Amino acid sequence: MNKTEEANDERHYVLITIAVIVGLIGLYYRFAAPENTWHVFHYNLVANILLILGIAIALKAVFAILK
């Protein structure tokens, strides 16, 4: 398989789609926290973890395409 076919492999784009979905869930979760409760810290923690996970997955897919 040459580099062009490998870069256009479907699994890279599926991985990017998964990364975008995880990032959007993290973004939604950030704004879903109820106000003025002690749960806000936990909501923000989970949201940050999901956003970082989405970024890491997206970067992995992009670097796999560039490789």
N, CA, C and O atoms as a CHARMM CRD file, in Angstrom:
* protein
*
  268
    1    1 MET  N      0.85200  -1.17000   0.00000 PROA 1      0.00000
    2    1 MET  CA     0.00000   0.00000   0.00000 PROA 1      0.00000
    3    1 MET  C      0.90300   1.24000   0.00000 PROA 1      0.00000
    4    1 MET  O      1.82200   1.34400   0.81300 PROA 1      0.00000
    5    2 ASN  N      0.64000   2.16500  -0.90300 PROA 2      0.00000
    6    2 ASN  CA     1.46800   3.37300  -0.94200 PROA 2      0.00000
    7    2 ASN  C      0.98800   4.39600   0.08900 PROA 2      0.00000
    8    2 ASN  O     -0.04700   4.21300   0.72900 PROA 2      0.00000
    9    3 LYS  N      1.74800   5.45900   0.23400 PROA 3      0.00000
   10    3 LYS  CA     1.47100   6.43700   1.29300 PROA 3      0.00000
   11    3 LYS  C      0.14400   7.16100   1.10600 PROA 3      0.00000
   12    3 LYS  O     -0.51900   7.49000   2.08900 PROA 3      0.00000
   13    4 THR  N     -0.25100   7.41100  -0.12200 PROA 4      0.00000
   14    4 THR  CA    -1.52500   8.08600  -0.36300 PROA 4      0.00000
   15    4 THR  C     -2.69400   7.21800   0.06300 PROA 4      0.00000
   16    4 THR  O     -3.63000   7.70100   0.70100 PROA 4      0.00000
   17    5 GLU  N     -2.64800   5.95000  -0.28300 PROA 5      0.00000
   18    5 GLU  CA    -3.72100   5.03800   0.12200 PROA 5      0.00000
   19    5 GLU  C     -3.73900   4.87300   1.64200 PROA 5      0.00000
   20    5 GLU  O     -4.80500   4.79800   2.25200 PROA 5      0.00000
   21    6 GLU  N     -2.56400   4.81900   2.23900 PROA 6      0.00000
   22    6 GLU  CA    -2.49500   4.67000   3.69100 PROA 6      0.00000
   23    6 GLU  C     -3.03500   5.92000   4.39500 PROA 6      0.00000
   24    6 GLU  O     -3.71100   5.80900   5.41800 PROA 6      0.00000
   25    7 ALA  N     -2.74300   7.10400   3.85400 PROA 7      0.00000
   26    7 ALA  CA    -3.23800   8.34600   4.46300 PROA 7      0.00000
   27    7 ALA  C     -4.75100   8.46900   4.31300 PROA 7      0.00000
   28    7 ALA  O     -5.41200   9.05000   5.17400 PROA 7      0.00000
   29    8 ASN  N     -5.29600   7.93700   3.24400 PROA 8      0.00000
   30    8 ASN  CA    -6.73900   8.01900   3.01600 PROA 8      0.00000
   31    8 ASN  C     -7.49900   6.83400   3.58800 PROA 8      0.00000
   32    8 ASN  O     -8.66400   6.62200   3.25200 PROA 8      0.00000
   33    9 ASP  N     -6.85100   6.06500   4.44600 PROA 9      0.00000
   34    9 ASP  CA    -7.50200   4.90500   5.05000 PROA 9      0.00000
   35    9 ASP  C     -8.68200   5.36100   5.91700 PROA 9      0.00000
   36    9 ASP  O     -8.60900   6.36800   6.62100 PROA 9      0.00000
   37   10 GLU  N     -9.74300   4.60500   5.84300 PROA 10     0.00000
   38   10 GLU  CA   -10.99200   4.95900   6.52100 PROA 10     0.00000
   39   10 GLU  C    -10.85000   4.99300   8.03900 PROA 10     0.00000
   40   10 GLU  O    -11.54300   5.76700   8.69900 PROA 10     0.00000
   41   11 ARG  N     -9.98000   4.18300   8.59900 PROA 11     0.00000
   42   11 ARG  CA    -9.86800   4.10800  10.05500 PROA 11     0.00000
   43   11 ARG  C     -9.37300   5.42000  10.66900 PROA 11     0.00000
   44   11 ARG  O     -9.70300   5.72500  11.81400 PROA 11     0.00000
   45   12 HSD  N     -8.58900   6.19400   9.92500 PROA 12     0.00000
   46   12 HSD  CA    -8.13200   7.48700  10.43600 PROA 12     0.00000
   47   12 HSD  C     -9.31400   8.43800  10.62200 PROA 12     0.00000
   48   12 HSD  O     -9.40300   9.15000  11.62300 PROA 12     0.00000
   49   13 TYR  N    -10.19400   8.43700   9.66800 PROA 13     0.00000
   50   13 TYR  CA   -11.33200   9.36000   9.72400 PROA 13     0.00000
   51   13 TYR  C    -12.37400   8.90200  10.73500 PROA 13     0.00000
   52   13 TYR  O    -13.07500   9.73000  11.31700 PROA 13     0.00000
   53   14 VAL  N    -12.48500   7.61800  10.94700 PROA 14     0.00000
   54   14 VAL  CA   -13.36000   7.10800  12.00800 PROA 14     0.00000
   55   14 VAL  C    -12.81200   7.54300  13.36200 PROA 14     0.00000
   56   14 VAL  O    -13.57300   7.93000  14.24800 PROA 14     0.00000
   57   15 LEU  N    -11.48800   7.48000  13.52200 PROA 15     0.00000
   58   15 LEU  CA   -10.85400   7.89500  14.77000 PROA 15     0.00000
   59   15 LEU  C    -11.04400   9.40000  15.00900 PROA 15     0.00000
   60   15 LEU  O    -11.27500   9.81600  16.14500 PROA 15     0.00000
   61   16 ILE  N    -10.95000  10.20400  13.97200 PROA 16     0.00000
   62   16 ILE  CA   -11.19000  11.64600  14.11300 PROA 16     0.00000
   63   16 ILE  C    -12.64600  11.91100  14.49300 PROA 16     0.00000
   64   16 ILE  O    -12.92200  12.78500  15.31400 PROA 16     0.00000
   65   17 THR  N    -13.57300  11.16700  13.90600 PROA 17     0.00000
   66   17 THR  CA   -14.99100  11.32000  14.24600 PROA 17     0.00000
   67   17 THR  C    -15.23700  10.98000  15.71100 PROA 17     0.00000
   68   17 THR  O    -15.98300  11.68000  16.39500 PROA 17     0.00000
   69   18 ILE  N    -14.62000   9.92100  16.18800 PROA 18     0.00000
   70   18 ILE  CA   -14.75100   9.53900  17.59600 PROA 18     0.00000
   71   18 ILE  C    -14.16700  10.62200  18.49300 PROA 18     0.00000
   72   18 ILE  O    -14.73700  10.93900  19.53800 PROA 18     0.00000
   73   19 ALA  N    -13.03700  11.18900  18.09200 PROA 19     0.00000
   74   19 ALA  CA   -12.41600  12.25700  18.87700 PROA 19     0.00000
   75   19 ALA  C    -13.32100  13.47900  18.95800 PROA 19     0.00000
   76   19 ALA  O    -13.43200  14.09200  20.02000 PROA 19     0.00000
   77   20 VAL  N    -13.96100  13.83600  17.86700 PROA 20     0.00000
   78   20 VAL  CA   -14.86300  14.99100  17.86700 PROA 20     0.00000
   79   20 VAL  C    -16.07000  14.71900  18.76200 PROA 20     0.00000
   80   20 VAL  O    -16.51300  15.60800  19.48900 PROA 20     0.00000
   81   21 ILE  N    -16.59200  13.52200  18.71700 PROA 21     0.00000
   82   21 ILE  CA   -17.74500  13.18200  19.56200 PROA 21     0.00000
   83   21 ILE  C    -17.37000  13.23100  21.03800 PROA 21     0.00000
   84   21 ILE  O    -18.12700  13.76600  21.84800 PROA 21     0.00000
   85   22 VAL  N    -16.21300  12.68200  21.39700 PROA 22     0.00000
   86   22 VAL  CA   -15.76500  12.72200  22.79400 PROA 22     0.00000
   87   22 VAL  C    -15.55000  14.17000  23.23800 PROA 22     0.00000
   88   22 VAL  O    -15.92000  14.53800  24.35300 PROA 22     0.00000
   89   23 GLY  N    -14.95800  14.98500  22.37700 PROA 23     0.00000
   90   23 GLY  CA   -14.75400  16.39300  22.70900 PROA 23     0.00000
   91   23 GLY  C    -16.06200  17.14100  22.88800 PROA 23     0.00000
   92   23 GLY  O    -16.18200  17.96500  23.79500 PROA 23     0.00000
   93   24 LEU  N    -17.04000  16.87000  22.04400 PROA 24     0.00000
   94   24 LEU  CA   -18.34500  17.52700  22.17900 PROA 24     0.00000
   95   24 LEU  C    -19.07400  17.08800  23.44600 PROA 24     0.00000
   96   24 LEU  O    -19.76800  17.88800  24.07400 PROA 24     0.00000
   97   25 ILE  N    -18.92000  15.83000  23.81800 PROA 25     0.00000
   98   25 ILE  CA   -19.51800  15.36600  25.07500 PROA 25     0.00000
   99   25 ILE  C    -18.87700  16.10000  26.25000 PROA 25     0.00000
  100   25 ILE  O    -19.57000  16.51200  27.18100 PROA 25     0.00000
  101   26 GLY  N    -17.55600  16.26300  26.20600 PROA 26     0.00000
  102   26 GLY  CA   -16.86900  17.01100  27.25400 PROA 26     0.00000
  103   26 GLY  C    -17.31000  18.45800  27.30500 PROA 26     0.00000
  104   26 GLY  O    -17.47000  19.02500  28.38600 PROA 26     0.00000
  105   27 LEU  N    -17.50600  19.05600  26.14400 PROA 27     0.00000
  106   27 LEU  CA   -17.96600  20.44300  26.07800 PROA 27     0.00000
  107   27 LEU  C    -19.38200  20.56500  26.63400 PROA 27     0.00000
  108   27 LEU  O    -19.67200  21.48900  27.39500 PROA 27     0.00000
  109   28 TYR  N    -20.25100  19.65400  26.26600 PROA 28     0.00000
  110   28 TYR  CA   -21.61400  19.67400  26.78900 PROA 28     0.00000
  111   28 TYR  C    -21.61300  19.48500  28.30700 PROA 28     0.00000
  112   28 TYR  O    -22.33800  20.17000  29.02900 PROA 28     0.00000
  113   29 TYR  N    -20.80000  18.55800  28.77200 PROA 29     0.00000
  114   29 TYR  CA   -20.76500  18.24400  30.20200 PROA 29     0.00000
  115   29 TYR  C    -20.29300  19.44200  31.01800 PROA 29     0.00000
  116   29 TYR  O    -20.70600  19.60800  32.16600 PROA 29     0.00000
  117   30 ARG  N    -19.43900  20.27200  30.44600 PROA 30     0.00000
  118   30 ARG  CA   -18.96700  21.47200  31.14000 PROA 30     0.00000
  119   30 ARG  C    -20.12800  22.41400  31.45100 PROA 30     0.00000
  120   30 ARG  O    -20.16700  23.01300  32.52600 PROA 30     0.00000
  121   31 PHE  N    -21.07300  22.55000  30.51700 PROA 31     0.00000
  122   31 PHE  CA   -22.18300  23.46900  30.70800 PROA 31     0.00000
  123   31 PHE  C    -23.39500  22.80100  31.34500 PROA 31     0.00000
  124   31 PHE  O    -24.38800  23.47900  31.60900 PROA 31     0.00000
  125   32 ALA  N    -23.35100  21.51400  31.59700 PROA 32     0.00000
  126   32 ALA  CA   -24.47100  20.79700  32.20100 PROA 32     0.00000
  127   32 ALA  C    -24.43500  20.83400  33.72500 PROA 32     0.00000
  128   32 ALA  O    -25.37000  20.37200  34.37900 PROA 32     0.00000
  129   33 ALA  N    -23.37600  21.37500  34.28800 PROA 33     0.00000
  130   33 ALA  CA   -23.23500  21.39200  35.75100 PROA 33     0.00000
  131   33 ALA  C    -24.27800  22.30700  36.38000 PROA 33     0.00000
  132   33 ALA  O    -24.50900  23.41400  35.89400 PROA 33     0.00000
  133   34 PRO  N    -24.90300  21.85200  37.45100 PROA 34     0.00000
  134   34 PRO  CA   -25.83200  22.73200  38.16400 PROA 34     0.00000
  135   34 PRO  C    -25.05000  23.83900  38.87700 PROA 34     0.00000
  136   34 PRO  O    -23.93400  23.61300  39.34500 PROA 34     0.00000
  137   35 GLU  N    -25.62700  25.00500  38.95600 PROA 35     0.00000
  138   35 GLU  CA   -24.92500  26.12800  39.56400 PROA 35     0.00000
  139   35 GLU  C    -25.03800  26.08900  41.08100 PROA 35     0.00000
  140   35 GLU  O    -26.01200  25.58400  41.64000 PROA 35     0.00000
  141   36 ASN  N    -24.02500  26.63100  41.72500 PROA 36     0.00000
  142   36 ASN  CA   -23.98800  26.81000  43.17500 PROA 36     0.00000
  143   36 ASN  C    -24.12800  25.50700  43.95500 PROA 36     0.00000
  144   36 ASN  O    -24.81300  25.46200  44.97700 PROA 36     0.00000
  145   37 THR  N    -23.48900  24.46300  43.48100 PROA 37     0.00000
  146   37 THR  CA   -23.44300  23.21500  44.24900 PROA 37     0.00000
  147   37 THR  C    -22.00200  22.74600  44.30700 PROA 37     0.00000
  148   37 THR  O    -21.15100  23.24000  43.56800 PROA 37     0.00000
  149   38 TRP  N    -21.73300  21.80400  45.17500 PROA 38     0.00000
  150   38 TRP  CA   -20.37000  21.28400  45.28600 PROA 38     0.00000
  151   38 TRP  C    -20.05000  20.32200  44.14800 PROA 38     0.00000
  152   38 TRP  O    -18.90600  19.89200  44.00200 PROA 38     0.00000
  153   39 HSD  N    -21.05200  19.98100  43.34000 PROA 39     0.00000
  154   39 HSD  CA   -20.83100  19.07400  42.21400 PROA 39     0.00000
  155   39 HSD  C    -20.12700  19.75200  41.04400 PROA 39     0.00000
  156   39 HSD  O    -19.64400  19.07300  40.13700 PROA 39     0.00000
  157   40 VAL  N    -20.06300  21.06500  41.05300 PROA 40     0.00000
  158   40 VAL  CA   -19.47400  21.80300  39.93600 PROA 40     0.00000
  159   40 VAL  C    -18.02800  21.37800  39.71800 PROA 40     0.00000
  160   40 VAL  O    -17.59300  21.23000  38.57500 PROA 40     0.00000
  161   41 PHE  N    -17.28000  21.18100  40.79600 PROA 41     0.00000
  162   41 PHE  CA   -15.88700  20.73500  40.66500 PROA 41     0.00000
  163   41 PHE  C    -15.80500  19.40200  39.94500 PROA 41     0.00000
  164   41 PHE  O    -14.94300  19.21700  39.08700 PROA 41     0.00000
  165   42 HSD  N    -16.68200  18.47600  40.27800 PROA 42     0.00000
  166   42 HSD  CA   -16.66300  17.15600  39.65700 PROA 42     0.00000
  167   42 HSD  C    -17.07000  17.22100  38.18200 PROA 42     0.00000
  168   42 HSD  O    -16.49300  16.53100  37.34100 PROA 42     0.00000
  169   43 TYR  N    -18.04900  18.04000  37.88300 PROA 43     0.00000
  170   43 TYR  CA   -18.45800  18.21600  36.48900 PROA 43     0.00000
  171   43 TYR  C    -17.30500  18.78900  35.66200 PROA 43     0.00000
  172   43 TYR  O    -17.03700  18.32100  34.55600 PROA 43     0.00000
  173   44 ASN  N    -16.62700  19.80400  36.20400 PROA 44     0.00000
  174   44 ASN  CA   -15.50800  20.39800  35.48900 PROA 44     0.00000
  175   44 ASN  C    -14.35500  19.41200  35.32700 PROA 44     0.00000
  176   44 ASN  O    -13.69600  19.39600  34.28800 PROA 44     0.00000
  177   45 LEU  N    -14.11200  18.60600  36.32700 PROA 45     0.00000
  178   45 LEU  CA   -13.04500  17.60700  36.24800 PROA 45     0.00000
  179   45 LEU  C    -13.33500  16.59200  35.15000 PROA 45     0.00000
  180   45 LEU  O    -12.45900  16.27900  34.34400 PROA 45     0.00000
  181   46 VAL  N    -14.54500  16.08300  35.11500 PROA 46     0.00000
  182   46 VAL  CA   -14.92400  15.11200  34.08100 PROA 46     0.00000
  183   46 VAL  C    -14.89600  15.76500  32.70100 PROA 46     0.00000
  184   46 VAL  O    -14.44800  15.15400  31.73100 PROA 46     0.00000
  185   47 ALA  N    -15.36800  16.99100  32.61500 PROA 47     0.00000
  186   47 ALA  CA   -15.36400  17.69900  31.33300 PROA 47     0.00000
  187   47 ALA  C    -13.94200  17.91000  30.83200 PROA 47     0.00000
  188   47 ALA  O    -13.66500  17.71100  29.65000 PROA 47     0.00000
  189   48 ASN  N    -13.04400  18.30800  31.72000 PROA 48     0.00000
  190   48 ASN  CA   -11.65000  18.50200  31.32100 PROA 48     0.00000
  191   48 ASN  C    -11.00000  17.19700  30.87500 PROA 48     0.00000
  192   48 ASN  O    -10.25100  17.18200  29.89700 PROA 48     0.00000
  193   49 ILE  N    -11.27500  16.12100  31.57100 PROA 49     0.00000
  194   49 ILE  CA   -10.71100  14.81900  31.19000 PROA 49     0.00000
  195   49 ILE  C    -11.22000  14.40100  29.81200 PROA 49     0.00000
  196   49 ILE  O    -10.44600  13.91800  28.98600 PROA 49     0.00000
  197   50 LEU  N    -12.51800  14.58200  29.56000 PROA 50     0.00000
  198   50 LEU  CA   -13.07500  14.22200  28.25300 PROA 50     0.00000
  199   50 LEU  C    -12.50600  15.09000  27.13700 PROA 50     0.00000
  200   50 LEU  O    -12.22700  14.59200  26.04600 PROA 50     0.00000
  201   51 LEU  N    -12.33400  16.37400  27.39900 PROA 51     0.00000
  202   51 LEU  CA   -11.76000  17.25800  26.37900 PROA 51     0.00000
  203   51 LEU  C    -10.31800  16.88600  26.06900 PROA 51     0.00000
  204   51 LEU  O     -9.92300  16.85100  24.90400 PROA 51     0.00000
  205   52 ILE  N     -9.53200  16.60900  27.09700 PROA 52     0.00000
  206   52 ILE  CA    -8.13500  16.21900  26.88400 PROA 52     0.00000
  207   52 ILE  C     -8.06300  14.88600  26.15900 PROA 52     0.00000
  208   52 ILE  O     -7.21100  14.70100  25.29100 PROA 52     0.00000
  209   53 LEU  N     -8.94200  13.95700  26.50200 PROA 53     0.00000
  210   53 LEU  CA    -8.98300  12.66800  25.81700 PROA 53     0.00000
  211   53 LEU  C     -9.33600  12.84400  24.34300 PROA 53     0.00000
  212   53 LEU  O     -8.72700  12.21100  23.48000 PROA 53     0.00000
  213   54 GLY  N    -10.31400  13.69700  24.05000 PROA 54     0.00000
  214   54 GLY  CA   -10.68600  13.97200  22.66300 PROA 54     0.00000
  215   54 GLY  C     -9.54500  14.59000  21.87800 PROA 54     0.00000
  216   54 GLY  O     -9.31600  14.23400  20.72200 PROA 54     0.00000
  217   55 ILE  N     -8.82400  15.51900  22.50400 PROA 55     0.00000
  218   55 ILE  CA    -7.67400  16.14700  21.83800 PROA 55     0.00000
  219   55 ILE  C     -6.59200  15.12300  21.56700 PROA 55     0.00000
  220   55 ILE  O     -6.00300  15.11500  20.48600 PROA 55     0.00000
  221   56 ALA  N     -6.32100  14.25800  22.53400 PROA 56     0.00000
  222   56 ALA  CA    -5.28200  13.24300  22.35900 PROA 56     0.00000
  223   56 ALA  C     -5.63600  12.27100  21.23000 PROA 56     0.00000
  224   56 ALA  O     -4.77400  11.90800  20.42900 PROA 56     0.00000
  225   57 ILE  N     -6.88200  11.85800  21.16800 PROA 57     0.00000
  226   57 ILE  CA    -7.30900  10.93500  20.10700 PROA 57     0.00000
  227   57 ILE  C     -7.21100  11.60800  18.74600 PROA 57     0.00000
  228   57 ILE  O     -6.76500  10.99300  17.77700 PROA 57     0.00000
  229   58 ALA  N     -7.62700  12.86900  18.66900 PROA 58     0.00000
  230   58 ALA  CA    -7.55600  13.59800  17.39700 PROA 58     0.00000
  231   58 ALA  C     -6.11500  13.77600  16.94400 PROA 58     0.00000
  232   58 ALA  O     -5.81200  13.59700  15.76400 PROA 58     0.00000
  233   59 LEU  N     -5.22400  14.12500  17.86300 PROA 59     0.00000
  234   59 LEU  CA    -3.81600  14.27700  17.49800 PROA 59     0.00000
  235   59 LEU  C     -3.20800  12.95900  17.04200 PROA 59     0.00000
  236   59 LEU  O     -2.39700  12.93100  16.11700 PROA 59     0.00000
  237   60 LYS  N     -3.60000  11.87000  17.68800 PROA 60     0.00000
  238   60 LYS  CA    -3.10600  10.55700  17.27600 PROA 60     0.00000
  239   60 LYS  C     -3.53000  10.25900  15.83600 PROA 60     0.00000
  240   60 LYS  O     -2.73500   9.75700  15.04100 PROA 60     0.00000
  241   61 ALA  N     -4.77300  10.56700  15.50800 PROA 61     0.00000
  242   61 ALA  CA    -5.27300  10.31000  14.15700 PROA 61     0.00000
  243   61 ALA  C     -4.59100  11.20600  13.12600 PROA 61     0.00000
  244   61 ALA  O     -4.24000  10.75100  12.03800 PROA 61     0.00000
  245   62 VAL  N     -4.40700  12.46800  13.46700 PROA 62     0.00000
  246   62 VAL  CA    -3.77000  13.40000  12.53300 PROA 62     0.00000
  247   62 VAL  C     -2.32200  12.99800  12.28400 PROA 62     0.00000
  248   62 VAL  O     -1.86500  13.00300  11.14100 PROA 62     0.00000
  249   63 PHE  N     -1.60200  12.65400  13.33500 PROA 63     0.00000
  250   63 PHE  CA    -0.21000  12.24300  13.13900 PROA 63     0.00000
  251   63 PHE  C     -0.10600  10.91400  12.39400 PROA 63     0.00000
  252   63 PHE  O      0.87400  10.67700  11.68800 PROA 63     0.00000
  253   64 ALA  N     -1.09700  10.05400  12.54400 PROA 64     0.00000
  254   64 ALA  CA    -1.10400   8.81200  11.76800 PROA 64     0.00000
  255   64 ALA  C     -1.31700   9.09400  10.29300 PROA 64     0.00000
  256   64 ALA  O     -0.75000   8.41300   9.43900 PROA 64     0.00000
  257   65 ILE  N     -2.12700  10.09000   9.98900 PROA 65     0.00000
  258   65 ILE  CA    -2.34500  10.48100   8.59100 PROA 65     0.00000
  259   65 ILE  C     -1.07300  11.09100   8.01000 PROA 65     0.00000
  260   65 ILE  O     -0.69800  10.79300   6.87600 PROA 65     0.00000
  261   66 LEU  N     -0.41500  11.94100   8.78600 PROA 66     0.00000
  262   66 LEU  CA     0.80500  12.61600   8.30800 PROA 66     0.00000
  263   66 LEU  C      1.99000  11.66500   8.18400 PROA 66     0.00000
  264   66 LEU  O      2.93000  11.93900   7.43800 PROA 66     0.00000
  265   67 LYS  N      1.95200  10.57500   8.89500 PROA 67     0.00000
  266   67 LYS  CA     3.04100   9.59700   8.85700 PROA 67     0.00000
  267   67 LYS  C      3.07200   8.95000   7.52000 PROA 67     0.00000
  268   67 LYS  O      3.91700   8.09000   7.27000 PROA 67     0.00000
